[in-house]
Amino acid sequence: MRGALARRDLEPGEPYLTVPRRLVICPPTCRAHATLGPVFRAHARELGGDAGLALFVMHERAAGGASFWAPYLRTLPAPDN
């Protein structure tokens, strides 16, 4: 089962979940990466948006279990699906 349950009424616009930026695959995460960061910074225009995120995920998948992101990546569908 997926979903969320609030223990009290939430105000409109009130956050009900926060995720630390270091746990989100996003352009700032890509630019901060030890190996790929220089590539992302040098080619920001070409690697903005989906292309950069795809490159990041491919790189991290190739790292296998050594990747910080391995537990998350294992939950994603296989590339051939």
C-alpha positions in Angstrom: 0.0 0.0 0.0 1.2 3.5 -0.8 0.0 6.8 0.5 0.1 9.0 3.5 -2.1 9.7 6.4 -2.2 12.9 8.4 -2.9 12.7 12.1 -4.4 16.2 12.0 -6.0 18.5 9.5 -3.5 20.2 7.3 -3.8 23.8 6.2 -3.9 24.5 2.5 -0.3 24.8 1.2 1.2 23.3 4.4 4.0 20.9 3.8 3.3 17.4 4.9 6.6 15.9 3.8 10.1 17.3 3.4 13.0 15.5 1.8 16.6 16.7 2.3 18.1 17.9 -1.0 21.0 15.4 -0.7 18.4 12.6 -1.0 16.9 14.0 -4.3 18.4 13.3 -7.7 18.1 16.8 -9.2 20.4 19.2 -11.2 22.1 20.5 -8.0 22.9 16.9 -6.9 24.4 16.2 -10.3 26.6 19.3 -10.2 27.8 18.4 -6.7 28.7 14.8 -7.6 32.5 14.1 -7.1 33.0 12.5 -10.5 30.3 13.9 -12.7 30.1 17.4 -11.2 32.8 18.9 -13.4 31.2 17.4 -16.5 27.8 18.9 -15.5 29.3 22.3 -14.7 31.2 22.4 -18.0 28.3 21.3 -20.1 25.4 22.8 -18.1 23.5 23.8 -21.3 23.6 20.3 -22.9 23.1 18.4 -19.6 20.2 20.5 -18.2 16.9 18.7 -17.6 16.2 15.1 -18.5 19.5 14.4 -20.4 21.6 15.2 -17.4 19.4 13.2 -15.0 19.5 10.3 -17.4 23.3 10.5 -17.5 23.5 10.6 -13.7 21.2 7.6 -13.3 23.2 5.6 -15.9 26.4 6.4 -14.1 25.1 5.4 -10.7 23.6 2.2 -12.1 27.0 1.3 -13.6 28.5 1.8 -10.1 26.2 -1.0 -8.8 26.2 -1.6 -5.1 29.0 1.0 -4.5 26.6 3.8 -5.5 25.0 5.8 -2.7 21.9 5.6 -4.8 21.9 1.8 -5.2 19.0 1.1 -2.8 16.8 3.6 -4.7 17.9 2.5 -8.1 17.0 -1.1 -7.3 13.4 0.0 -7.0 13.3 1.4 -10.5 12.2 -0.8 -13.5 15.0 -2.4 -15.5 16.1 -0.3 -18.4 14.6 -2.9 -20.9 11.1 -2.7 -19.4 
